[in-house]
Amino acid sequence: MSDSSTEQSTTITDSGVDQSKQPHHSLLSRLYTGTGGFDVIGRRRFYYILTAVIVLVSLASIAFRGFTFGIEFEGGSQIQLPAGNATVQQVEDLYSQTLGQEAVSVQTVGAGSSKTIQIRSEALDTDQVNKLQDSLYTKFQPKDTNGNPSRNAISTSDVSETWGGEITRKALIALAVFLVLVTIYIAIRFERDMAIAALAALFFDMSVTAGIYSLVGFEVTPATVIGALTILGFSLYDSVVVFDKVDENTRGVTHLNKRTYAEQANLAVNQTLMRSINTTLIGILPVIGLMVIAVWLLGVGTLKDLALVQLVGQIVGAFSSIFFATPLLVSIKERWGPVAAHTKKVLGKRQTAAAGGVVAAAAAPSYAVASGTPRSRSTASAPQPGARPTGKRNKRRH
């Protein structure tokens, strides 16, 4: 049986029941009960296409737009002065008039009496720095901590690009060690296929987060690197939670003939869906608070780099654990091994039973239909997505 036919045949439906006569529940009710019939695994081809499109857009943005690297990675000079009555536009104009070139960026940092204007530019020599300081002092008369106009209130510093390169090198080493340890843990705690699916989801999370960062155009700073490393843990945490439920539901599934591995995995997705949503919402609320209060109200611009990467990473991580990692795990399982053989056997029995049910229905006496006697549900129908299997109860004889 080919992979495409397996995916189509394992779509979780219930052809033996008139769905119009079944009770319908609200979306929230289905989410909280965990048995609401969200057919994630059966529609995995759609989610594969959606995932591929998102990744391609992200990679295209990285390739053509690139990143806006901060001064820590490209090197240069940084000048700070108390804002006072000065505006960003005035400082930009004065910079270009004094040095005959444009600054890389001019932004305000902080709020109230501690509000400062930060200038980032290409590396300046001593004469250029002195000339710029004189112009800034003459124009704006910045005051020191005692409230007196002082040229020393204007601070300057030079940043070498080697510092940012060293941070990047250490971050890549930490990432490699992290991935190796996580792969070993998941492979031992669960199994190899789950480790492969988790790493694929992790690649999706990192590429999409980087792509959105490229699209928005925020500067890549050391805070961005730190934020990227923190979302790795969240992404894998959510995947491990779902995989733990999949492992619980599919334990011994190859010894049963009622359900396939895909159907049990889909049940696990339904059971953990609300937990993933709640965890993500609780996680992003402090990040949104950080962006609103620290960045917009207090003007701490350096925190927006950390906040954006964490916000995007948590949302993307929750999506990938449900709609990519678990479907990918099922696809790997159904391609070879005992799960593939078991799925083929279960679906074959259902087809045989369905064919037998059609023949039996055709041979049934006409009076049964005329009298309105309900036909029994076909045993060949697959369980509804998320529905727990039901069995016949043996009556106790007294």
Secondary structure in CASP SS format (residue, H / E / C, confidence):
PFRMAT SS
TARGET T0000
AUTHOR 0000-0000-0000
METHOD secondary structure of the structure
MODEL  1
M C 1.00
S C 1.00
D H 1.00
S H 1.00
S H 1.00
T H 1.00
E H 1.00
Q H 1.00
S H 1.00
T C 1.00
T C 1.00
I C 1.00
T C 1.00
D C 1.00
S C 1.00
G C 1.00
V C 1.00
D C 1.00
Q H 1.00
S H 1.00
K H 1.00
Q C 1.00
P C 1.00
H C 1.00
H C 1.00
S C 1.00
L H 1.00
L H 1.00
S H 1.00
R H 1.00
L H 1.00
Y H 1.00
T H 1.00
G C 1.00
T C 1.00
G C 1.00
G C 1.00
F C 1.00
D C 1.00
V C 1.00
I C 1.00
G C 1.00
R C 1.00
R H 1.00
R H 1.00
F H 1.00
Y H 1.00
Y H 1.00
I H 1.00
L H 1.00
T H 1.00
A H 1.00
V H 1.00
I H 1.00
V H 1.00
L H 1.00
V H 1.00
S H 1.00
L H 1.00
A H 1.00
S H 1.00
I H 1.00
A H 1.00
F H 1.00
R C 1.00
G C 1.00
F C 1.00
T E 1.00
F E 1.00
G C 1.00
I H 1.00
E H 1.00
F H 1.00
E H 1.00
G C 1.00
G E 1.00
S E 1.00
Q E 1.00
I E 1.00
Q E 1.00
L E 1.00
P E 1.00
A C 1.00
G C 1.00
N C 1.00
A C 1.00
T C 1.00
V H 1.00
Q H 1.00
Q H 1.00
V H 1.00
E H 1.00
D H 1.00
L H 1.00
Y H 1.00
S H 1.00
Q H 1.00
T H 1.00
L H 1.00
G C 1.00
Q C 1.00
E C 1.00
A C 1.00
V C 1.00
S E 1.00
V E 1.00
Q E 1.00
T E 1.00
V E 1.00
G C 1.00
A C 1.00
G H 1.00
S H 1.00
S H 1.00
K C 1.00
T E 1.00
I E 1.00
Q E 1.00
I E 1.00
R E 1.00
S E 1.00
E C 1.00
A C 1.00
L C 1.00
D C 1.00
T H 1.00
D H 1.00
Q H 1.00
V H 1.00
N H 1.00
K H 1.00
L H 1.00
Q H 1.00
D H 1.00
S H 1.00
L H 1.00
Y H 1.00
T H 1.00
K H 1.00
F H 1.00
Q C 1.00
P C 1.00
K E 1.00
D C 1.00
T C 1.00
N C 1.00
G C 1.00
N C 1.00
P E 1.00
S C 1.00
R H 1.00
N H 1.00
A H 1.00
I C 1.00
S E 1.00
T E 1.00
S E 1.00
D E 1.00
V E 1.00
S C 1.00
E H 1.00
T H 1.00
W H 1.00
G H 1.00
G H 1.00
E H 1.00
I H 1.00
T H 1.00
R H 1.00
K H 1.00
A H 1.00
L H 1.00
I H 1.00
A H 1.00
L H 1.00
A H 1.00
V H 1.00
F H 1.00
L H 1.00
V H 1.00
L H 1.00
V H 1.00
T H 1.00
I H 1.00
Y H 1.00
I H 1.00
A H 1.00
I H 1.00
R H 1.00
F C 1.00
E C 1.00
R H 1.00
D H 1.00
M H 1.00
A H 1.00
I H 1.00
A H 1.00
A H 1.00
L H 1.00
A H 1.00
A H 1.00
L H 1.00
F H 1.00
F H 1.00
D H 1.00
M H 1.00
S H 1.00
V H 1.00
T H 1.00
A H 1.00
G H 1.00
I H 1.00
Y H 1.00
S H 1.00
L H 1.00
V H 1.00
G C 1.00
F C 1.00
E E 1.00
V E 1.00
T C 1.00
P H 1.00
A H 1.00
T H 1.00
V H 1.00
I H 1.00
G H 1.00
A H 1.00
L H 1.00
T H 1.00
I H 1.00
L H 1.00
G H 1.00
F H 1.00
S H 1.00
L H 1.00
Y H 1.00
D H 1.00
S H 1.00
V H 1.00
V H 1.00
V H 1.00
F H 1.00
D H 1.00
K H 1.00
V H 1.00
D H 1.00
E H 1.00
N H 1.00
T C 1.00
R C 1.00
G C 1.00
V H 1.00
T H 1.00
H H 1.00
L C 1.00
N C 1.00
K C 1.00
R C 1.00
T C 1.00
Y H 1.00
A H 1.00
E H 1.00
Q H 1.00
A H 1.00
N H 1.00
L H 1.00
A H 1.00
V H 1.00
N H 1.00
Q H 1.00
T H 1.00
L H 1.00
M H 1.00
R H 1.00
S H 1.00
I H 1.00
N H 1.00
T H 1.00
T H 1.00
L H 1.00
I H 1.00
G H 1.00
I H 1.00
L H 1.00
P H 1.00
V H 1.00
I H 1.00
G H 1.00
L H 1.00
M H 1.00
V H 1.00
I H 1.00
A H 1.00
V H 1.00
W H 1.00
L H 1.00
L C 1.00
G C 1.00
V C 1.00
G C 1.00
T C 1.00
L H 1.00
K H 1.00
D H 1.00
L H 1.00
A H 1.00
L H 1.00
V H 1.00
Q H 1.00
L H 1.00
V H 1.00
G H 1.00
Q H 1.00
I H 1.00
V H 1.00
G H 1.00
A H 1.00
F H 1.00
S H 1.00
S H 1.00
I H 1.00
F H 1.00
F H 1.00
A H 1.00
T H 1.00
P H 1.00
L H 1.00
L H 1.00
V H 1.00
S H 1.00
I H 1.00
K H 1.00
E C 1.00
R C 1.00
W C 1.00
G H 1.00
P H 1.00
V H 1.00
A H 1.00
A H 1.00
H H 1.00
T H 1.00
K H 1.00
K H 1.00
V H 1.00
L H 1.00
G H 1.00
K H 1.00
R H 1.00
Q H 1.00
T H 1.00
A H 1.00
A H 1.00
A H 1.00
G H 1.00
G H 1.00
V H 1.00
V H 1.00
A H 1.00
A H 1.00
A H 1.00
A H 1.00
A C 1.00
P C 1.00
S H 1.00
Y H 1.00
A H 1.00
V H 1.00
A H 1.00
S C 1.00
G C 1.00
T C 1.00
P C 1.00
R C 1.00
S C 1.00
R C 1.00
S C 1.00
T C 1.00
A C 1.00
S C 1.00
A C 1.00
P C 1.00
Q C 1.00
P C 1.00
G C 1.00
A C 1.00
R C 1.00
P C 1.00
T C 1.00
G C 1.00
K C 1.00
R C 1.00
N C 1.00
K C 1.00
R C 1.00
R C 1.00
H C 1.00
END
